[in-house]
């Protein structure tokens, strides 16, 4: 899975990371907070599958990433709320 930050503070930084499908979105946001130094409360996440450019919002923090159908080769976009 590739994490892509689209926040001005990180200049489009990217990172590949192996994520467990049982990981909750809250845990993912904590990881992103550590990696990109973006406050968890200011994160807005979206996901694209490897073969599709359509973005799917990741809105429910209590769900696992498996709920969103995330698979290897996909991208998680990180944006910062104002």
Secondary structure, DSSP 8 states (H G I E B T S, - for coil): -EEEE--GGGTT-EEE----TT-BHHHHHHHHHHHH---GGGEEEEEE-TT----EEE--TTSBGGGGT--TT-EEEEEE--
